Amino acid sequence: MINTQFTNPFMQGINNSSNVLYYKDTGGTFANVRFDSEKKLPLDSYYVFTLKIYIPSSGITGIQTNQVSLKLQNANINNPWETQSEIIKVVQLDQWQTITFNFKNDNYINFNAGSLPPTQRADLNRIVIQVNGEGNSDKVEGYIDDFLYNGKVKKEPAYPYLVWSDEFNTDGPINSVKWFHQTKLPAGGSWYNGEIQHYTNRTTNSFVQNGVLNLVAKKESFTDQNVTKQYTSARLNSKFAFTYGRVEIRAKLPTGVGTWPAIWMLGKNINEDGAYWDNLGFDKTPWPACGEIDIMEHWGSNQNFVQSAMHTPSSFGNTVNHGGRILLTASSNFHNYSLKWTPDKMVFMVDSIVHYVYEPKTKDASTWPFDADQYMILNIAIQASIDPSFSSSAMNIDYIRVYQDQPTTDVKKVSPIQGTNYPNPFSHSFKIKTGTSNMERIECTIYNQLGKIVLIKNLQTDASGFVQIEASNLPKGVYLLRYFLEGKEHRSKLVKN
């Protein structure tokens, strides 16, 4: 049984379509959905099929592997299956997912071992979709949408190069080279969305211990900026901003009705007094025109649910652009939250499972202000609905990593900067003259010519503004030195003798 105009009962995640194809196998041995083409499929040039599918766990019986297969057949012969070519893909239950069938690069099965590879055939004109195999009497319900035969797969960026990270390996206060405490209250003396907390720069609310960043929300009376509030927390801005890439965060979330932890991003150009990049003079654009990317949001009032969302001029605040998933151990176990940001779309995942894709058909300033740098924010907000018995809870972060499609820079194109680091070439160690008269902490990162990080040093300048880096273990060669100081990036070429 099929219904091609069935009302979508699961408008969530990557599929908010109103209507979908309803697939119901009532126990037939060879149940399937099929489409016949008037012309032969030109598989020599176009060999990729995609579809979205949702299979609810309540809609299946039996013990078959949860899978979907796509079969190509010749509809003009008496027994079309005898020369069919098939690809089988495993599917996850209770979520929309996009499945790709690539008859050039995927593993395929020819019913007849003597058949040619699919891309060398010109006789196939039928497409068959089958859920959970054949030769059984199991019942299956499923929903299919956006079936596309659109040719070659567009190569997406892999983002293999680690360009920035914090592993939180040094106990104590947060790394001030990488993070900024945003504590200044907005005009009116309260944070947005009716939040009732103060953000502080105290180690009571943010600290690193045993390889983990702890952001702690607390119930306590605290006065700052001549305003007294009954809850405190922390809000960190990254001193690193970027355009396009892959973000990986391993985190465990707090508990408590009224807590609102988030891992998110804002345009570096946002006009928001007290934010790090605003303080540096980048404040040119109001929210939401700057764009907001919510990698992870969680509400203590909905304990077992996490969400990702997008805020743009086309939809913001109570945005329609969001998707989430059930996560029963959000606050008891660490999970991997990730974003893949390309020029075309945003893909959000938890533990490598996609739960939301933002890919507007029309990309303009209203729907896509995402071709410019964004920076990261970590915080726990407190809502007015906070449980009166709440006392304290933390968001724990094991690491944050940002990857891009190219190394941080091409070492060969960086010229040595005389007087910044010396001696250069060096044999065992070298000094950096930072030019600051303050005792500042700086993190120095050294990359090899492939863009791979080979050494990280977290150091403090002396009273004269110098730091010395021991690097005798590095092999001879050419390297890139990179560090941030007072919000500015510094790079220079290093030569090791």
C-alpha positions in Angstrom: 0.0 0.0 0.0 1.3 3.5 -0.9 -0.1 7.0 -0.6 1.9 9.7 -2.3 0.1 12.6 -0.6 0.2 11.4 3.0 0.4 14.1 5.7 3.9 14.0 7.2 3.5 12.7 10.8 7.1 13.5 11.7 7.9 17.1 10.6 11.2 17.3 12.3 15.0 17.1 11.8 15.9 17.3 8.1 12.4 17.0 6.7 9.7 19.6 7.3 7.7 18.7 4.1 3.9 18.7 4.6 3.3 15.6 2.5 5.3 12.4 2.0 5.0 9.0 0.4 3.5 6.5 2.9 4.9 3.0 2.5 3.0 0.1 4.2 4.0 -3.5 3.8 1.3 -5.7 5.3 3.3 -8.8 5.2 3.8 -9.4 1.5 6.8 -11.5 0.5 8.0 -9.1 -2.2 6.4 -5.7 -1.2 8.0 -2.7 -2.7 7.5 0.7 -4.4 8.5 1.1 -8.0 8.8 3.8 -10.7 9.2 3.2 -14.4 11.0 5.6 -16.7 9.9 6.2 -20.3 13.6 6.3 -21.2 16.6 4.1 -20.3 18.5 5.5 -17.3 21.8 7.1 -18.5 23.9 5.4 -15.8 27.2 6.0 -17.6 26.9 9.7 -16.7 24.2 9.9 -14.0 24.4 7.2 -11.4 23.3 8.6 -8.1 19.9 8.4 -6.4 18.9 9.9 -3.0 15.9 9.8 -0.8 14.8 10.8 2.6 13.2 8.0 4.8 11.7 7.7 8.2 10.8 4.3 9.7 9.1 4.4 13.1 10.1 1.6 15.5 6.3 1.2 16.2 5.7 0.3 12.5 7.8 -2.8 12.1 7.7 -6.4 13.2 10.1 -9.3 12.9 13.9 -9.4 13.3 15.1 -8.3 9.9 18.0 -5.8 9.6 16.5 -2.3 9.3 17.5 -1.4 5.8 16.3 0.0 2.5 17.4 -1.3 -0.9 17.2 0.4 -4.3 17.0 -1.9 -7.3 17.4 -1.1 -11.0 15.6 -3.4 -13.4 14.7 -3.7 -17.1 10.9 -3.4 -17.1 10.7 -4.6 -20.7 11.5 -8.3 -19.9 9.2 -10.9 -18.4 11.2 -11.4 -15.2 12.8 -7.9 -14.5 14.6 -9.0 -11.4 16.7 -11.5 -13.2 19.1 -8.8 -14.5 18.6 -6.3 -11.6 21.4 -4.4 -9.8 20.8 -3.6 -6.2 22.4 -1.4 -3.4 21.4 -2.0 0.2 21.8 0.6 2.9 21.2 0.3 6.7 18.8 2.8 8.2 18.2 4.2 11.7 14.8 4.0 13.2 12.7 7.0 14.5 14.5 9.7 12.5 14.5 11.3 9.1 17.8 10.6 7.2 19.0 11.0 3.7 20.2 7.8 2.0 22.4 7.9 -1.1 22.7 5.1 -3.6 25.8 5.6 -5.9 25.9 2.9 -8.6 29.4 3.8 -9.6 31.2 3.9 -6.2 28.9 2.0 -3.7 29.0 -1.8 -3.3 26.2 -3.2 -5.6 24.8 -6.7 -6.1 24.0 -8.0 -9.5 21.3 -10.7 -9.4 22.9 -12.3 -12.4 26.7 -12.5 -11.8 27.2 -12.2 -15.5 25.6 -8.8 -15.8 27.8 -5.8 -16.6 28.4 -3.1 -14.0 25.4 -0.8 -13.8 27.3 2.2 -15.3 28.0 0.1 -18.4 24.4 -0.8 -19.0 21.8 0.9 -21.2 18.8 -1.4 -20.6 17.6 -0.3 -17.1 14.4 1.7 -16.8 12.7 0.6 -13.5 13.5 1.8 -10.0 12.4 -0.4 -7.1 12.5 0.7 -3.4 12.2 -2.1 -0.8 12.3 -1.7 3.0 13.6 -4.6 5.2 14.2 -7.1 2.5 12.0 -9.7 0.9 11.1 -13.3 1.4 9.5 -12.6 4.8 6.0 -11.8 6.2 7.1 -8.9 8.4 5.0 -5.8 8.5 6.7 -2.5 7.8 5.5 1.1 7.8 7.7 3.9 6.5 7.7 7.4 5.0 9.7 8.5 1.9 10.3 11.9 0.6 12.5 13.9 -1.9 13.4 10.9 -4.1 15.9 12.4 -6.5 17.9 11.1 -9.5 20.2 13.9 -10.0 23.4 12.6 -11.4 26.9 12.8 -10.0 27.5 13.6 -6.3 28.6 17.1 -5.7 31.9 16.8 -3.8 31.6 18.4 -0.4 34.5 19.8 1.6 36.0 17.2 3.9 37.5 19.7 6.3 40.4 17.4 7.4 42.7 20.0 8.9 42.6 20.9 12.6 43.0 24.7 12.7 41.9 25.5 16.3 41.1 23.6 19.4 41.0 23.6 23.2 41.6 20.3 24.8 41.3 21.8 28.3 44.4 20.0 29.6 45.7 22.6 32.0 43.9 22.8 35.4 42.9 26.2 36.7 41.2 29.2 35.1 40.2 29.2 31.4 42.8 29.8 28.8 42.6 33.6 28.4 44.4 33.3 25.1 41.5 31.5 23.6 38.5 32.7 25.6 36.9 35.9 26.8 34.5 36.3 29.7 31.4 38.2 28.6 30.0 39.7 31.7 28.6 43.2 30.7 24.9 43.4 31.2 22.8 44.5 28.2 21.0 47.8 28.5 18.3 47.6 31.1 20.3 45.4 33.5 19.1 42.0 32.4 20.1 39.4 29.8 17.9 38.6 26.8 14.9 36.2 26.8 14.0 37.1 30.4 17.1 35.4 31.8 17.9 36.1 35.4 21.6 35.3 35.9 24.8 37.3 36.2 27.7 36.0 34.1 30.9 36.3 36.0 34.7 35.8 35.3 35.2 33.9 38.6 36.7 30.5 38.7 33.6 29.6 40.8 31.6 29.7 37.5 34.3 28.5 35.0 37.4 26.4 35.5 39.4 23.6 34.0 39.9 20.4 36.1 41.1 16.9 35.1 41.0 17.7 31.4 37.5 19.1 31.4 36.1 22.6 31.2 33.4 23.2 33.8 30.8 25.9 33.3 28.9 26.1 36.5 25.5 27.7 37.1 24.9 28.5 40.8 22.1 29.8 43.0 23.7 32.6 45.0 23.2 36.3 45.6 25.7 38.3 43.5 26.0 42.0 42.8 27.8 43.4 39.8 27.4 46.6 37.8 25.2 47.8 40.6 22.7 45.0 40.0 22.0 42.2 42.3 20.8 38.8 41.0 20.2 35.5 42.7 22.0 33.2 40.1 25.4 33.2 38.5 26.9 31.5 35.5 29.5 31.9 32.8 29.4 33.0 29.2 32.6 32.5 27.1 33.4 34.1 23.7 36.1 32.4 21.6 38.9 34.7 20.5 38.9 32.7 17.2 36.5 33.3 14.4 36.2 31.5 11.1 34.1 30.9 7.9 33.1 27.4 6.9 34.4 24.2 8.5 33.6 21.4 10.9 33.2 21.9 14.6 33.4 19.0 17.1 32.5 19.4 20.7 32.3 16.6 23.3 30.1 17.7 26.2 27.9 16.6 29.1 25.0 18.9 30.0 23.6 20.2 33.3 20.3 19.4 34.8 17.6 21.4 36.5 14.3 22.8 35.3 15.0 26.4 34.2 18.6 25.8 33.1 19.4 26.6 29.4 22.9 25.6 28.3 24.0 26.3 24.8 27.0 25.8 22.5 26.5 28.3 19.7 27.9 30.9 17.3 27.3 34.5 16.3 28.6 36.7 13.5 31.9 38.4 14.4 30.3 41.6 13.2 27.5 41.6 15.8 26.8 44.9 17.5 26.6 43.7 21.1 28.2 45.9 23.8 30.5 43.8 26.0 31.1 41.0 23.5 34.7 40.2 22.6 34.7 41.1 18.9 32.5 44.1 19.6 35.1 45.4 22.0 37.7 45.1 19.2 35.6 47.3 16.8 33.9 44.7 14.6 30.4 45.8 15.7 28.8 46.7 12.4 25.6 44.5 12.2 22.7 44.0 14.6 21.2 40.6 15.5 19.8 38.7 13.7 21.3 40.1 10.5 24.7 38.9 11.7 23.4 35.3 11.8 23.2 32.9 14.7 24.1 29.2 14.6 22.9 27.1 17.6 25.0 23.9 17.5 23.4 22.6 20.8 20.6 23.9 23.0 19.1 22.1 25.9 16.4 22.9 28.4 16.2 21.4 31.8 12.4 21.5 31.4 12.8 19.0 28.5 15.6 16.9 30.0 15.9 14.3 27.3 15.9 16.5 24.2 18.6 18.5 22.5 18.2 20.9 19.6 20.0 22.8 16.9 18.6 26.0 15.3 19.3 28.9 12.9 18.4 32.5 13.4 18.4 34.8 10.4 16.3 37.9 9.4 14.0 35.5 7.7 13.2 33.7 10.9 14.5 34.4 14.4 13.6 34.2 18.0 10.9 31.5 17.9 12.6 30.3 14.7 11.0 27.8 12.3 14.5 26.6 11.4 15.4 24.0 13.9 15.6 20.3 14.5 16.4 18.0 17.4 16.4 14.5 18.8 15.8 12.5 22.0 19.0 12.0 24.0 18.3 10.0 27.2 21.8 10.4 28.6 22.4 14.1 27.7 23.3 14.9 31.3 24.8 11.6 32.4 27.2 10.9 29.5 29.5 12.8 27.2 28.2 13.1 23.7 29.7 14.5 20.5 27.9 17.5 19.1 29.1 18.6 15.7 28.4 21.1 12.9 29.5 20.9 9.3 29.2 24.4 7.7 29.7 24.5 4.0 28.9 27.3 1.5 25.6 25.5 0.8 24.3 24.2 4.0 24.6 23.5 7.7 24.5 19.9 8.9 24.0 19.2 12.7 24.8 15.9 14.3 24.9 14.2 17.7 27.3 11.2 17.9 27.6 11.3 14.1 23.8 11.0 13.5 22.3 13.9 11.6 19.2 15.5 13.2 18.9 18.7 11.3 20.0 20.2 8.0 19.6 23.9 7.1 19.8 24.4 3.4 17.6 27.2 2.1 16.8 27.1 -1.6 17.3 30.9 -1.9 20.4 32.2 -0.2 20.5 35.9 0.4 21.1 38.3 3.3 17.7 37.3 4.8 18.2 33.5 4.8 22.0 33.1 4.6 24.2 35.6 6.4 26.8 32.8 6.8 29.6 33.6 4.3 31.5 35.6 7.0 33.3 34.8 10.2 31.4 33.5 13.2 32.8 33.0 16.7 31.8 30.5 19.4 29.9 31.0 22.6 29.5 28.7 25.6 27.0 29.5 28.4 24.4 28.3 30.8 21.5 30.7 31.0 18.9 30.7 33.9 15.3 31.1 33.0 12.7 32.7 35.2 11.1 29.3 35.5 14.1 27.9 37.5 13.2 25.2 40.0 13.3 26.9 43.5 15.2 23.9 44.8 18.0 24.3 42.2 21.4 24.9 43.7 24.1 24.2 41.2 24.8 22.3 38.0 27.6 22.3 35.4 28.1 21.8 31.7 31.3 19.8 31.2 33.3 20.1 27.9 36.0 17.6 27.1 37.2 19.4 24.0 36.3 21.8 21.2 37.9 21.4 17.7 37.6 23.3 14.5 38.6 21.8 11.2 38.8 23.4 7.7 39.5 22.3 4.2 43.0 23.8 4.1 45.9 24.0 6.6 46.0 27.1 8.7 48.3 28.6 6.0 50.8 27.6 3.4 54.1 27.7 5.2 56.0 28.2 2.0 54.2 31.5 1.4 54.9 33.0 4.8 58.0 35.2 5.0 60.1 35.3 8.1 59.4 38.4 10.2 62.7 39.9 11.4 62.9 40.6 15.0 59.7 38.8 16.0 61.2 35.4 16.7 64.9 34.7 16.9 67.3 33.1 16.3 65.8 32.0 13.0 67.0 29.5 11.9 67.2 27.9 15.4 68.7 24.7 16.8 67.1 24.1 20.2 64.9 27.0 21.3 63.9 30.5 20.2 62.4 33.6 21.7 59.3 35.6 20.6 59.3 39.3 21.2 55.6 40.1 21.7 55.9 43.9 22.2 53.7 43.9 25.2 54.8 45.2 28.6 52.2 43.2 30.5 52.6 39.7 31.8 50.4 38.1 29.2 49.6 34.4 28.6 49.9 33.3 25.0 49.5 30.0 23.3 52.0 29.3 20.6 51.2 26.7 17.9 53.7 25.3 15.5 52.6 23.6 12.3 54.6 21.5 9.8 54.4 22.0 6.1 51.3 19.8 5.8 49.4 22.0 8.2 49.5 19.5 11.0 50.0 20.7 14.6 53.3 19.5 15.9 53.8 21.5 19.1 51.6 23.6 21.4 53.1 25.7 24.2 51.0 27.8 26.7 53.4 30.3 28.1 53.5 33.6 30.0 55.6 36.6 28.8 58.2 38.0 31.1 58.3 41.6 32.2 60.0 42.6 29.0 57.4 40.9 26.8 59.5 37.9 25.8 58.7 34.2 25.8 61.1 31.3 25.1 60.0 28.1 23.4 61.9 24.9 23.7 61.6 22.9 20.4 64.7 20.8 20.2 62.6 17.6 19.5 61.3 18.9 16.2 63.0 17.4 13.1 64.9 19.8 10.8 62.7 21.7 8.5 60.4 24.6 7.8 57.5 25.3 10.2 54.8 27.9 10.8 54.6 29.7 14.1 51.2 31.1 15.0 49.9 32.8 18.2 47.3 35.2 19.3 47.9 38.3 21.5 45.4 40.9 22.4 42.9 39.6 19.8 45.4 39.8 16.9 46.8 36.8 15.1 50.6 36.6 14.5 52.3 34.2 12.1 55.8 33.8 10.9 58.0 31.1 9.3 60.4 29.1 11.5 63.4 27.2 10.2 64.8 24.4 12.4 68.5 23.4 11.8 
